[in-house]
Amino acid sequence: MLGRHKDVVYRTLATKKRAVALQHLSSELETSMPAVLETVRQLESEGLAEVFYGQNKARVMVRAKTLEDYV
């Protein structure tokens, strides 16, 4: 089940083609922020996502890494 959830989160991030706030992603997926953050951290450890602070440090931003990032 967790692998399937990771696929959904990654596809959602990849279709956005830009960074989104973790809070926005959580509400879009209708999933709690801790669960989404845990999944995003797993994607980050696999090299598929990037987690960073936004302009003001109150926002945690998430972005999918795509093939263009590696070429």
C-alpha positions as a printed Julia matrix, in Angstrom:
71×3 Matrix{Float64}:
  0.0    0.0     0.0
  2.82   2.42    0.85
  4.42   1.94   -2.58
  1.15   2.81   -4.21
  0.85   5.96   -2.07
  4.38   6.99   -3.09
  3.39   6.66   -6.76
  0.37   8.91   -6.28
  2.39  11.56   -4.45
  5.19  11.49   -7.04
  2.79  11.7   -10.01
  0.99  14.62   -8.4
  4.27  16.46   -7.85
  5.62  15.64  -11.32
  2.52  16.97  -13.09
  2.86  20.3   -11.28
  6.37  20.88  -12.74
  7.17  23.32   -9.93
  7.51  23.4    -6.17
  4.37  23.36   -4.06
  3.81  23.93   -0.37
  3.54  20.76    1.69
  0.3   22.06    3.2
 -1.23  22.56   -0.27
 -0.13  19.09   -1.38
 -1.58  17.57    1.77
 -4.96  19.2     1.25
 -5.01  18.28   -2.44
 -4.34  14.62   -1.64
 -6.71  14.74    1.36
 -4.01  13.18    3.53
 -2.5   14.38    6.8
  0.67  16.44    6.54
  2.79  14.03    8.62
  1.84  11.14    6.31
  2.61  13.18    3.18
  5.9   14.41    4.65
  6.95  10.86    5.48
  6.18   9.76    1.93
  7.99  12.77    0.44
 11.03  12.04    2.63
 11.1    8.5     1.24
 10.91   9.89   -2.29
 13.73  12.29   -1.39
 15.92   9.45   -0.16
 15.33   7.69   -3.48
 16.34  10.85   -5.38
 12.85  11.49   -6.78
 11.86  14.58   -4.79
 13.37  17.64   -3.16
 12.23  19.2     0.12
 13.29  22.74    1.03
 12.14  25.86    2.85
 10.23  28.51    0.93
 10.92  32.24    0.87
  9.67  32.56    4.43
 10.81  29.66    6.58
  7.28  28.88    7.73
  6.63  27.04    4.45
  8.04  23.66    3.53
  8.17  23.31   -0.24
  8.26  20.07   -2.23
  9.31  19.49   -5.83
  9.56  16.33   -7.91
 12.85  15.66   -9.62
 12.36  14.7   -13.24
 14.63  13.53  -16.04
 15.31  17.16  -17.02
 17.01  17.66  -13.65
 19.55  14.97  -14.47
 20.22  15.79  -18.13
